[in-house]
Amino acid sequence: MENKYKIVVSYIQDLSVEIPSPESLLTIRNTIPEFQMKVDINSKPLKKKMIEVGTTLSYSNPNKKKRQVFFK
């Protein structure tokens, strides 16, 4: 099967990690299996038959009332 599409360029536009304290970092090491990943994918048409595809990956722990660490 012939590929009709190709990735022209890939880059990271924004990367955010919120860790409020060293204790939170130690806690996440023990609770990482409890975290859930959320994936959002969207696309935007550009010129000349090109599209921009945006992917957002978020990790959070729904079992914690107070947000200790957040990755996006």
SULBELZI-V878680 format. One record per residue. PHI is phi in radians with two decimals (none if undefined). Layout:
{{PHI} {PHI}}
This chain:
{{none} {-1.49} {-1.37} {-1.72} {-2.20} {-2.54} {-1.45} {-1.43} {-2.71} {-2.32} {-2.75} {-1.80} {-1.39} {-2.63} {-2.37} {-2.28} {-2.34} {-1.96} {-2.22} {-1.24} {-2.76} {-1.06} {-1.11} {-1.12} {-1.11} {-1.17} {-1.13} {-1.12} {-1.04} {-1.55} {-1.95} {-0.99} {-1.13} {-1.41} {-1.27} {-2.02} {-1.86} {-2.03} {-2.10} {-2.05} {-2.19} {-2.41} {-2.36} {-2.36} {-1.20} {-2.05} {-1.40} {0.95} {1.02} {-1.92} {-2.31} {-1.83} {-1.96} {-1.83} {-2.18} {-2.06} {-1.95} {-2.19} {-2.08} {-2.64} {-1.84} {-1.25} {-1.44} {-1.70} {-1.28} {-1.74} {-1.22} {-1.65} {-2.48} {-2.46} {-2.01} {-2.57}}
